[in-house]
Amino acid sequence: MRKVMYTTNAIESVNSSFRKVTKRGSFPNETALFKLLYLRVTELYKKWKDRPISNWAMVRNQIAMNPEMQARITKYENI
């Protein structure tokens, strides 16, 4: 059975987005960079907020194989 981590594409997409916004110039200090990245994350959240998660049942089952993660999942499923 081939194990696939479906979050890789999402993480790569975020990293690519960060590279695009930070490529534009230099930053006067670290705080300016953090503000820019925060704004980009909020834009991405709005973009992805209502999207369904593809293959969620399979992803959830793969995550649940770890006992620590299973406890976290169960905690939120019972709410």
PDB file of N, CA, C and O in Angstrom:
ATOM      1  N   MET A   1       0.842  -1.181   0.000  1.00  0.00           N
ATOM      2  CA  MET A   1       0.000   0.000   0.000  1.00  0.00           C
ATOM      3  C   MET A   1       0.885   1.241   0.000  1.00  0.00           C
ATOM      4  O   MET A   1       1.816   1.347   0.798  1.00  0.00           O
ATOM      5  N   ARG A   2       0.598   2.153  -0.874  1.00  0.00           N
ATOM      6  CA  ARG A   2       1.365   3.383  -1.002  1.00  0.00           C
ATOM      7  C   ARG A   2       0.815   4.432  -0.053  1.00  0.00           C
ATOM      8  O   ARG A   2      -0.379   4.731  -0.068  1.00  0.00           O
ATOM      9  N   LYS A   3       1.683   4.986   0.764  1.00  0.00           N
ATOM     10  CA  LYS A   3       1.249   6.045   1.685  1.00  0.00           C
ATOM     11  C   LYS A   3       1.449   7.393   1.019  1.00  0.00           C
ATOM     12  O   LYS A   3       2.515   7.681   0.475  1.00  0.00           O
ATOM     13  N   VAL A   4       0.413   8.211   1.068  1.00  0.00           N
ATOM     14  CA  VAL A   4       0.467   9.530   0.462  1.00  0.00           C
ATOM     15  C   VAL A   4       0.070  10.539   1.523  1.00  0.00           C
ATOM     16  O   VAL A   4      -0.901  10.342   2.252  1.00  0.00           O
ATOM     17  N   MET A   5       0.819  11.603   1.600  1.00  0.00           N
ATOM     18  CA  MET A   5       0.466  12.668   2.531  1.00  0.00           C
ATOM     19  C   MET A   5      -0.144  13.790   1.711  1.00  0.00           C
ATOM     20  O   MET A   5       0.564  14.485   0.982  1.00  0.00           O
ATOM     21  N   TYR A   6      -1.435  13.970   1.821  1.00  0.00           N
ATOM     22  CA  TYR A   6      -2.141  14.921   0.983  1.00  0.00           C
ATOM     23  C   TYR A   6      -1.888  16.367   1.365  1.00  0.00           C
ATOM     24  O   TYR A   6      -2.207  17.266   0.587  1.00  0.00           O
ATOM     25  N   THR A   7      -1.332  16.617   2.523  1.00  0.00           N
ATOM     26  CA  THR A   7      -1.087  17.995   2.923  1.00  0.00           C
ATOM     27  C   THR A   7       0.111  18.590   2.205  1.00  0.00           C
ATOM     28  O   THR A   7       0.295  19.807   2.244  1.00  0.00           O
ATOM     29  N   THR A   8       0.929  17.781   1.553  1.00  0.00           N
ATOM     30  CA  THR A   8       2.129  18.288   0.904  1.00  0.00           C
ATOM     31  C   THR A   8       1.800  19.374  -0.108  1.00  0.00           C
ATOM     32  O   THR A   8       2.459  20.414  -0.125  1.00  0.00           O
ATOM     33  N   ASN A   9       0.804  19.161  -0.947  1.00  0.00           N
ATOM     34  CA  ASN A   9       0.463  20.163  -1.951  1.00  0.00           C
ATOM     35  C   ASN A   9      -0.006  21.457  -1.316  1.00  0.00           C
ATOM     36  O   ASN A   9       0.324  22.536  -1.808  1.00  0.00           O
ATOM     37  N   ALA A  10      -0.757  21.378  -0.251  1.00  0.00           N
ATOM     38  CA  ALA A  10      -1.215  22.587   0.433  1.00  0.00           C
ATOM     39  C   ALA A  10      -0.042  23.346   1.040  1.00  0.00           C
ATOM     40  O   ALA A  10       0.030  24.571   0.948  1.00  0.00           O
ATOM     41  N   ILE A  11       0.873  22.612   1.657  1.00  0.00           N
ATOM     42  CA  ILE A  11       2.040  23.253   2.264  1.00  0.00           C
ATOM     43  C   ILE A  11       2.910  23.894   1.181  1.00  0.00           C
ATOM     44  O   ILE A  11       3.383  25.019   1.344  1.00  0.00           O
ATOM     45  N   GLU A  12       3.113  23.186   0.094  1.00  0.00           N
ATOM     46  CA  GLU A  12       3.907  23.744  -1.007  1.00  0.00           C
ATOM     47  C   GLU A  12       3.234  24.974  -1.597  1.00  0.00           C
ATOM     48  O   GLU A  12       3.913  25.917  -2.003  1.00  0.00           O
ATOM     49  N   SER A  13       1.930  24.974  -1.648  1.00  0.00           N
ATOM     50  CA  SER A  13       1.200  26.127  -2.159  1.00  0.00           C
ATOM     51  C   SER A  13       1.406  27.346  -1.262  1.00  0.00           C
ATOM     52  O   SER A  13       1.617  28.456  -1.751  1.00  0.00           O
ATOM     53  N   VAL A  14       1.344  27.134   0.045  1.00  0.00           N
ATOM     54  CA  VAL A  14       1.571  28.237   0.992  1.00  0.00           C
ATOM     55  C   VAL A  14       3.007  28.737   0.865  1.00  0.00           C
ATOM     56  O   VAL A  14       3.244  29.944   0.816  1.00  0.00           O
ATOM     57  N   ASN A  15       3.964  27.813   0.813  1.00  0.00           N
ATOM     58  CA  ASN A  15       5.373  28.217   0.682  1.00  0.00           C
ATOM     59  C   ASN A  15       5.602  29.010  -0.606  1.00  0.00           C
ATOM     60  O   ASN A  15       6.324  30.007  -0.607  1.00  0.00           O
ATOM     61  N   SER A  16       4.990  28.567  -1.688  1.00  0.00           N
ATOM     62  CA  SER A  16       5.115  29.276  -2.957  1.00  0.00           C
ATOM     63  C   SER A  16       4.532  30.684  -2.852  1.00  0.00           C
ATOM     64  O   SER A  16       5.102  31.647  -3.365  1.00  0.00           O
ATOM     65  N   SER A  17       3.406  30.783  -2.191  1.00  0.00           N
ATOM     66  CA  SER A  17       2.772  32.082  -2.002  1.00  0.00           C
ATOM     67  C   SER A  17       3.654  33.007  -1.165  1.00  0.00           C
ATOM     68  O   SER A  17       3.766  34.198  -1.457  1.00  0.00           O
ATOM     69  N   PHE A  18       4.274  32.459  -0.127  1.00  0.00           N
ATOM     70  CA  PHE A  18       5.193  33.248   0.700  1.00  0.00           C
ATOM     71  C   PHE A  18       6.390  33.727  -0.121  1.00  0.00           C
ATOM     72  O   PHE A  18       6.816  34.875   0.006  1.00  0.00           O
ATOM     73  N   ARG A  19       6.929  32.841  -0.965  1.00  0.00           N
ATOM     74  CA  ARG A  19       8.069  33.231  -1.788  1.00  0.00           C
ATOM     75  C   ARG A  19       7.694  34.367  -2.731  1.00  0.00           C
ATOM     76  O   ARG A  19       8.488  35.283  -2.947  1.00  0.00           O
ATOM     77  N   LYS A  20       6.485  34.313  -3.295  1.00  0.00           N
ATOM     78  CA  LYS A  20       6.056  35.363  -4.219  1.00  0.00           C
ATOM     79  C   LYS A  20       5.972  36.719  -3.536  1.00  0.00           C
ATOM     80  O   LYS A  20       6.424  37.721  -4.090  1.00  0.00           O
ATOM     81  N   VAL A  21       5.402  36.760  -2.345  1.00  0.00           N
ATOM     82  CA  VAL A  21       5.233  38.060  -1.688  1.00  0.00           C
ATOM     83  C   VAL A  21       6.529  38.576  -1.074  1.00  0.00           C
ATOM     84  O   VAL A  21       6.685  39.786  -0.917  1.00  0.00           O
ATOM     85  N   THR A  22       7.454  37.702  -0.726  1.00  0.00           N
ATOM     86  CA  THR A  22       8.714  38.177  -0.137  1.00  0.00           C
ATOM     87  C   THR A  22       9.765  38.491  -1.199  1.00  0.00           C
ATOM     88  O   THR A  22      10.772  39.130  -0.896  1.00  0.00           O
ATOM     89  N   LYS A  23       9.549  38.059  -2.416  1.00  0.00           N
ATOM     90  CA  LYS A  23      10.508  38.300  -3.496  1.00  0.00           C
ATOM     91  C   LYS A  23      10.492  39.768  -3.939  1.00  0.00           C
ATOM     92  O   LYS A  23      11.446  40.233  -4.563  1.00  0.00           O
ATOM     93  N   ARG A  24       9.451  40.476  -3.632  1.00  0.00           N
ATOM     94  CA  ARG A  24       9.242  41.829  -4.159  1.00  0.00           C
ATOM     95  C   ARG A  24      10.219  42.881  -3.626  1.00  0.00           C
ATOM     96  O   ARG A  24      10.397  43.917  -4.266  1.00  0.00           O
ATOM     97  N   GLY A  25      10.847  42.650  -2.491  1.00  0.00           N
ATOM     98  CA  GLY A  25      11.757  43.676  -2.005  1.00  0.00           C
ATOM     99  C   GLY A  25      12.360  43.328  -0.673  1.00  0.00           C
ATOM    100  O   GLY A  25      12.195  42.225  -0.152  1.00  0.00           O
ATOM    101  N   SER A  26      13.068  44.302  -0.134  1.00  0.00           N
ATOM    102  CA  SER A  26      13.687  44.105   1.175  1.00  0.00           C
ATOM    103  C   SER A  26      12.752  44.643   2.259  1.00  0.00           C
ATOM    104  O   SER A  26      11.811  45.385   1.977  1.00  0.00           O
ATOM    105  N   PHE A  27      13.028  44.260   3.478  1.00  0.00           N
ATOM    106  CA  PHE A  27      12.183  44.641   4.597  1.00  0.00           C
ATOM    107  C   PHE A  27      13.016  45.405   5.620  1.00  0.00           C
ATOM    108  O   PHE A  27      14.142  45.010   5.919  1.00  0.00           O
ATOM    109  N   PRO A  28      12.476  46.491   6.156  1.00  0.00           N
ATOM    110  CA  PRO A  28      13.241  47.301   7.103  1.00  0.00           C
ATOM    111  C   PRO A  28      13.566  46.553   8.403  1.00  0.00           C
ATOM    112  O   PRO A  28      14.583  46.819   9.043  1.00  0.00           O
ATOM    113  N   ASN A  29      12.702  45.628   8.779  1.00  0.00           N
ATOM    114  CA  ASN A  29      12.943  44.845   9.994  1.00  0.00           C
ATOM    115  C   ASN A  29      12.122  43.560   9.943  1.00  0.00           C
ATOM    116  O   ASN A  29      11.323  43.350   9.030  1.00  0.00           O
ATOM    117  N   GLU A  30      12.336  42.715  10.932  1.00  0.00           N
ATOM    118  CA  GLU A  30      11.661  41.421  10.987  1.00  0.00           C
ATOM    119  C   GLU A  30      10.145  41.570  11.150  1.00  0.00           C
ATOM    120  O   GLU A  30       9.374  40.779  10.608  1.00  0.00           O
ATOM    121  N   THR A  31       9.732  42.585  11.897  1.00  0.00           N
ATOM    122  CA  THR A  31       8.302  42.813  12.125  1.00  0.00           C
ATOM    123  C   THR A  31       7.566  43.085  10.814  1.00  0.00           C
ATOM    124  O   THR A  31       6.446  42.612  10.621  1.00  0.00           O
ATOM    125  N   ALA A  32       8.185  43.837   9.925  1.00  0.00           N
ATOM    126  CA  ALA A  32       7.565  44.134   8.629  1.00  0.00           C
ATOM    127  C   ALA A  32       7.342  42.854   7.835  1.00  0.00           C
ATOM    128  O   ALA A  32       6.302  42.685   7.199  1.00  0.00           O
ATOM    129  N   LEU A  33       8.313  41.959   7.874  1.00  0.00           N
ATOM    130  CA  LEU A  33       8.171  40.682   7.183  1.00  0.00           C
ATOM    131  C   LEU A  33       7.045  39.854   7.791  1.00  0.00           C
ATOM    132  O   LEU A  33       6.233  39.284   7.063  1.00  0.00           O
ATOM    133  N   PHE A  34       6.991  39.782   9.117  1.00  0.00           N
ATOM    134  CA  PHE A  34       5.933  39.020   9.789  1.00  0.00           C
ATOM    135  C   PHE A  34       4.547  39.580   9.466  1.00  0.00           C
ATOM    136  O   PHE A  34       3.594  38.819   9.302  1.00  0.00           O
ATOM    137  N   LYS A  35       4.432  40.903   9.375  1.00  0.00           N
ATOM    138  CA  LYS A  35       3.141  41.517   9.029  1.00  0.00           C
ATOM    139  C   LYS A  35       2.720  41.112   7.618  1.00  0.00           C
ATOM    140  O   LYS A  35       1.557  40.790   7.375  1.00  0.00           O
ATOM    141  N   LEU A  36       3.682  41.131   6.688  1.00  0.00           N
ATOM    142  CA  LEU A  36       3.373  40.746   5.313  1.00  0.00           C
ATOM    143  C   LEU A  36       2.926  39.293   5.240  1.00  0.00           C
ATOM    144  O   LEU A  36       1.950  38.977   4.560  1.00  0.00           O
ATOM    145  N   LEU A  37       3.638  38.402   5.942  1.00  0.00           N
ATOM    146  CA  LEU A  37       3.267  36.989   5.930  1.00  0.00           C
ATOM    147  C   LEU A  37       1.907  36.769   6.598  1.00  0.00           C
ATOM    148  O   LEU A  37       1.117  35.943   6.141  1.00  0.00           O
ATOM    149  N   TYR A  38       1.637  37.497   7.663  1.00  0.00           N
ATOM    150  CA  TYR A  38       0.329  37.404   8.324  1.00  0.00           C
ATOM    151  C   TYR A  38      -0.780  37.816   7.361  1.00  0.00           C
ATOM    152  O   TYR A  38      -1.804  37.140   7.265  1.00  0.00           O
ATOM    153  N   LEU A  39      -0.581  38.915   6.655  1.00  0.00           N
ATOM    154  CA  LEU A  39      -1.602  39.365   5.699  1.00  0.00           C
ATOM    155  C   LEU A  39      -1.816  38.336   4.598  1.00  0.00           C
ATOM    156  O   LEU A  39      -2.944  38.117   4.156  1.00  0.00           O
ATOM    157  N   ARG A  40      -0.733  37.705   4.155  1.00  0.00           N
ATOM    158  CA  ARG A  40      -0.867  36.686   3.112  1.00  0.00           C
ATOM    159  C   ARG A  40      -1.634  35.464   3.624  1.00  0.00           C
ATOM    160  O   ARG A  40      -2.452  34.892   2.904  1.00  0.00           O
ATOM    161  N   VAL A  41      -1.367  35.072   4.867  1.00  0.00           N
ATOM    162  CA  VAL A  41      -2.089  33.943   5.454  1.00  0.00           C
ATOM    163  C   VAL A  41      -3.579  34.258   5.545  1.00  0.00           C
ATOM    164  O   VAL A  41      -4.406  33.392   5.261  1.00  0.00           O
ATOM    165  N   THR A  42      -3.936  35.479   5.935  1.00  0.00           N
ATOM    166  CA  THR A  42      -5.359  35.823   6.020  1.00  0.00           C
ATOM    167  C   THR A  42      -6.008  35.805   4.637  1.00  0.00           C
ATOM    168  O   THR A  42      -7.166  35.406   4.507  1.00  0.00           O
ATOM    169  N   GLU A  43      -5.278  36.234   3.597  1.00  0.00           N
ATOM    170  CA  GLU A  43      -5.813  36.154   2.232  1.00  0.00           C
ATOM    171  C   GLU A  43      -6.025  34.701   1.811  1.00  0.00           C
ATOM    172  O   GLU A  43      -7.055  34.358   1.232  1.00  0.00           O
ATOM    173  N   LEU A  44      -5.050  33.862   2.105  1.00  0.00           N
ATOM    174  CA  LEU A  44      -5.172  32.448   1.749  1.00  0.00           C
ATOM    175  C   LEU A  44      -6.313  31.786   2.512  1.00  0.00           C
ATOM    176  O   LEU A  44      -7.031  30.952   1.960  1.00  0.00           O
ATOM    177  N   TYR A  45      -6.481  32.153   3.768  1.00  0.00           N
ATOM    178  CA  TYR A  45      -7.578  31.581   4.558  1.00  0.00           C
ATOM    179  C   TYR A  45      -8.922  31.924   3.921  1.00  0.00           C
ATOM    180  O   TYR A  45      -9.788  31.057   3.798  1.00  0.00           O
ATOM    181  N   LYS A  46      -9.102  33.171   3.518  1.00  0.00           N
ATOM    182  CA  LYS A  46     -10.359  33.567   2.874  1.00  0.00           C
ATOM    183  C   LYS A  46     -10.574  32.788   1.577  1.00  0.00           C
ATOM    184  O   LYS A  46     -11.696  32.399   1.251  1.00  0.00           O
ATOM    185  N   LYS A  47      -9.484  32.569   0.845  1.00  0.00           N
ATOM    186  CA  LYS A  47      -9.570  31.851  -0.431  1.00  0.00           C
ATOM    187  C   LYS A  47      -9.958  30.391  -0.230  1.00  0.00           C
ATOM    188  O   LYS A  47     -10.750  29.854  -1.005  1.00  0.00           O
ATOM    189  N   TRP A  48      -9.415  29.741   0.795  1.00  0.00           N
ATOM    190  CA  TRP A  48      -9.593  28.302   0.992  1.00  0.00           C
ATOM    191  C   TRP A  48     -10.661  27.937   2.004  1.00  0.00           C
ATOM    192  O   TRP A  48     -10.970  26.758   2.172  1.00  0.00           O
ATOM    193  N   LYS A  49     -11.226  28.912   2.674  1.00  0.00           N
ATOM    194  CA  LYS A  49     -12.131  28.668   3.799  1.00  0.00           C
ATOM    195  C   LYS A  49     -13.291  27.734   3.469  1.00  0.00           C
ATOM    196  O   LYS A  49     -13.590  26.836   4.256  1.00  0.00           O
ATOM    197  N   ASP A  50     -13.934  27.916   2.360  1.00  0.00           N
ATOM    198  CA  ASP A  50     -15.135  27.139   2.048  1.00  0.00           C
ATOM    199  C   ASP A  50     -14.881  25.956   1.122  1.00  0.00           C
ATOM    200  O   ASP A  50     -15.827  25.332   0.641  1.00  0.00           O
ATOM    201  N   ARG A  51     -13.630  25.647   0.871  1.00  0.00           N
ATOM    202  CA  ARG A  51     -13.309  24.510   0.004  1.00  0.00           C
ATOM    203  C   ARG A  51     -13.456  23.194   0.753  1.00  0.00           C
ATOM    204  O   ARG A  51     -13.055  23.088   1.912  1.00  0.00           O
ATOM    205  N   PRO A  52     -14.026  22.200   0.100  1.00  0.00           N
ATOM    206  CA  PRO A  52     -14.069  20.879   0.739  1.00  0.00           C
ATOM    207  C   PRO A  52     -12.677  20.251   0.716  1.00  0.00           C
ATOM    208  O   PRO A  52     -11.882  20.526  -0.183  1.00  0.00           O
ATOM    209  N   ILE A  53     -12.391  19.423   1.688  1.00  0.00           N
ATOM    210  CA  ILE A  53     -11.103  18.735   1.753  1.00  0.00           C
ATOM    211  C   ILE A  53     -11.243  17.426   0.999  1.00  0.00           C
ATOM    212  O   ILE A  53     -12.024  16.555   1.382  1.00  0.00           O
ATOM    213  N   SER A  54     -10.472  17.294  -0.084  1.00  0.00           N
ATOM    214  CA  SER A  54     -10.592  16.081  -0.888  1.00  0.00           C
ATOM    215  C   SER A  54      -9.979  14.893  -0.160  1.00  0.00           C
ATOM    216  O   SER A  54      -8.942  15.014   0.493  1.00  0.00           O
ATOM    217  N   ASN A  55     -10.625  13.765  -0.280  1.00  0.00           N
ATOM    218  CA  ASN A  55     -10.176  12.509   0.332  1.00  0.00           C
ATOM    219  C   ASN A  55     -10.013  12.618   1.853  1.00  0.00           C
ATOM    220  O   ASN A  55      -9.128  11.987   2.431  1.00  0.00           O
ATOM    221  N   TRP A  56     -10.862  13.414   2.493  1.00  0.00           N
ATOM    222  CA  TRP A  56     -10.701  13.641   3.931  1.00  0.00           C
ATOM    223  C   TRP A  56     -10.793  12.352   4.744  1.00  0.00           C
ATOM    224  O   TRP A  56     -10.052  12.190   5.714  1.00  0.00           O
ATOM    225  N   ALA A  57     -11.669  11.447   4.377  1.00  0.00           N
ATOM    226  CA  ALA A  57     -11.818  10.210   5.152  1.00  0.00           C
ATOM    227  C   ALA A  57     -10.504   9.423   5.165  1.00  0.00           C
ATOM    228  O   ALA A  57     -10.105   8.901   6.206  1.00  0.00           O
ATOM    229  N   MET A  58      -9.842   9.337   4.029  1.00  0.00           N
ATOM    230  CA  MET A  58      -8.579   8.612   3.970  1.00  0.00           C
ATOM    231  C   MET A  58      -7.489   9.348   4.756  1.00  0.00           C
ATOM    232  O   MET A  58      -6.712   8.721   5.476  1.00  0.00           O
ATOM    233  N   VAL A  59      -7.433  10.665   4.621  1.00  0.00           N
ATOM    234  CA  VAL A  59      -6.445  11.465   5.356  1.00  0.00           C
ATOM    235  C   VAL A  59      -6.672  11.328   6.853  1.00  0.00           C
ATOM    236  O   VAL A  59      -5.722  11.145   7.614  1.00  0.00           O
ATOM    237  N   ARG A  60      -7.926  11.415   7.278  1.00  0.00           N
ATOM    238  CA  ARG A  60      -8.263  11.310   8.703  1.00  0.00           C
ATOM    239  C   ARG A  60      -7.847   9.954   9.262  1.00  0.00           C
ATOM    240  O   ARG A  60      -7.314   9.867  10.369  1.00  0.00           O
ATOM    241  N   ASN A  61      -8.091   8.906   8.498  1.00  0.00           N
ATOM    242  CA  ASN A  61      -7.720   7.567   8.948  1.00  0.00           C
ATOM    243  C   ASN A  61      -6.203   7.399   9.042  1.00  0.00           C
ATOM    244  O   ASN A  61      -5.713   6.722   9.945  1.00  0.00           O
ATOM    245  N   GLN A  62      -5.464   8.002   8.128  1.00  0.00           N
ATOM    246  CA  GLN A  62      -4.006   7.932   8.184  1.00  0.00           C
ATOM    247  C   GLN A  62      -3.482   8.684   9.399  1.00  0.00           C
ATOM    248  O   GLN A  62      -2.569   8.209  10.075  1.00  0.00           O
ATOM    249  N   ILE A  63      -4.043   9.838   9.682  1.00  0.00           N
ATOM    250  CA  ILE A  63      -3.631  10.616  10.854  1.00  0.00           C
ATOM    251  C   ILE A  63      -3.980   9.857  12.128  1.00  0.00           C
ATOM    252  O   ILE A  63      -3.208   9.869  13.086  1.00  0.00           O
ATOM    253  N   ALA A  64      -5.127   9.203  12.147  1.00  0.00           N
ATOM    254  CA  ALA A  64      -5.604   8.496  13.340  1.00  0.00           C
ATOM    255  C   ALA A  64      -4.755   7.274  13.679  1.00  0.00           C
ATOM    256  O   ALA A  64      -4.903   6.713  14.765  1.00  0.00           O
ATOM    257  N   MET A  65      -3.885   6.854  12.794  1.00  0.00           N
ATOM    258  CA  MET A  65      -3.031   5.702  13.089  1.00  0.00           C
ATOM    259  C   MET A  65      -2.025   6.028  14.198  1.00  0.00           C
ATOM    260  O   MET A  65      -1.514   5.122  14.857  1.00  0.00           O
ATOM    261  N   ASN A  66      -1.745   7.294  14.400  1.00  0.00           N
ATOM    262  CA  ASN A  66      -0.866   7.729  15.485  1.00  0.00           C
ATOM    263  C   ASN A  66      -1.731   7.889  16.737  1.00  0.00           C
ATOM    264  O   ASN A  66      -2.686   8.665  16.713  1.00  0.00           O
ATOM    265  N   PRO A  67      -1.424   7.173  17.839  1.00  0.00           N
ATOM    266  CA  PRO A  67      -2.268   7.230  19.040  1.00  0.00           C
ATOM    267  C   PRO A  67      -2.445   8.639  19.614  1.00  0.00           C
ATOM    268  O   PRO A  67      -3.528   8.985  20.085  1.00  0.00           O
ATOM    269  N   GLU A  68      -1.389   9.446  19.574  1.00  0.00           N
ATOM    270  CA  GLU A  68      -1.496  10.815  20.096  1.00  0.00           C
ATOM    271  C   GLU A  68      -2.468  11.646  19.251  1.00  0.00           C
ATOM    272  O   GLU A  68      -3.289  12.395  19.779  1.00  0.00           O
ATOM    273  N   MET A  69      -2.357  11.497  17.945  1.00  0.00           N
ATOM    274  CA  MET A  69      -3.253  12.234  17.055  1.00  0.00           C
ATOM    275  C   MET A  69      -4.683  11.706  17.172  1.00  0.00           C
ATOM    276  O   MET A  69      -5.636  12.480  17.075  1.00  0.00           O
ATOM    277  N   GLN A  70      -4.841  10.420  17.375  1.00  0.00           N
ATOM    278  CA  GLN A  70      -6.169   9.835  17.553  1.00  0.00           C
ATOM    279  C   GLN A  70      -6.871  10.483  18.737  1.00  0.00           C
ATOM    280  O   GLN A  70      -8.061  10.788  18.665  1.00  0.00           O
ATOM    281  N   ALA A  71      -6.137  10.694  19.828  1.00  0.00           N
ATOM    282  CA  ALA A  71      -6.722  11.336  21.010  1.00  0.00           C
ATOM    283  C   ALA A  71      -7.177  12.754  20.690  1.00  0.00           C
ATOM    284  O   ALA A  71      -8.238  13.183  21.142  1.00  0.00           O
ATOM    285  N   ARG A  72      -6.385  13.478  19.917  1.00  0.00           N
ATOM    286  CA  ARG A  72      -6.761  14.855  19.541  1.00  0.00           C
ATOM    287  C   ARG A  72      -8.000  14.861  18.646  1.00  0.00           C
ATOM    288  O   ARG A  72      -8.907  15.672  18.834  1.00  0.00           O
ATOM    289  N   ILE A  73      -8.030  13.958  17.680  1.00  0.00           N
ATOM    290  CA  ILE A  73      -9.167  13.892  16.760  1.00  0.00           C
ATOM    291  C   ILE A  73     -10.443  13.575  17.539  1.00  0.00           C
ATOM    292  O   ILE A  73     -11.472  14.222  17.341  1.00  0.00           O
ATOM    293  N   THR A  74     -10.374  12.589  18.415  1.00  0.00           N
ATOM    294  CA  THR A  74     -11.540  12.178  19.174  1.00  0.00           C
ATOM    295  C   THR A  74     -12.044  13.315  20.049  1.00  0.00           C
ATOM    296  O   THR A  74     -13.251  13.490  20.211  1.00  0.00           O
ATOM    297  N   LYS A  75     -11.132  14.077  20.605  1.00  0.00           N
ATOM    298  CA  LYS A  75     -11.502  15.217  21.460  1.00  0.00           C
ATOM    299  C   LYS A  75     -12.416  16.176  20.697  1.00  0.00           C
ATOM    300  O   LYS A  75     -13.427  16.632  21.231  1.00  0.00           O
ATOM    301  N   TYR A  76     -12.058  16.478  19.450  1.00  0.00           N
ATOM    302  CA  TYR A  76     -12.827  17.456  18.666  1.00  0.00           C
ATOM    303  C   TYR A  76     -14.045  16.847  17.984  1.00  0.00           C
ATOM    304  O   TYR A  76     -14.995  17.566  17.674  1.00  0.00           O
ATOM    305  N   GLU A  77     -14.039  15.561  17.747  1.00  0.00           N
ATOM    306  CA  GLU A  77     -15.218  14.924  17.147  1.00  0.00           C
ATOM    307  C   GLU A  77     -16.356  14.811  18.147  1.00  0.00           C
ATOM    308  O   GLU A  77     -17.522  14.761  17.757  1.00  0.00           O
ATOM    309  N   ASN A  78     -16.028  14.772  19.430  1.00  0.00           N
ATOM    310  CA  ASN A  78     -17.060  14.631  20.452  1.00  0.00           C
ATOM    311  C   ASN A  78     -17.708  15.953  20.841  1.00  0.00           C
ATOM    312  O   ASN A  78     -18.619  15.972  21.669  1.00  0.00           O
ATOM    313  N   ILE A  79     -17.263  17.033  20.270  1.00  0.00           N
ATOM    314  CA  ILE A  79     -17.833  18.349  20.613  1.00  0.00           C
ATOM    315  C   ILE A  79     -19.158  18.536  19.920  1.00  0.00           C
ATOM    316  O   ILE A  79     -19.797  19.576  20.079  1.00  0.00           O
TER     317      ILE A  79
END
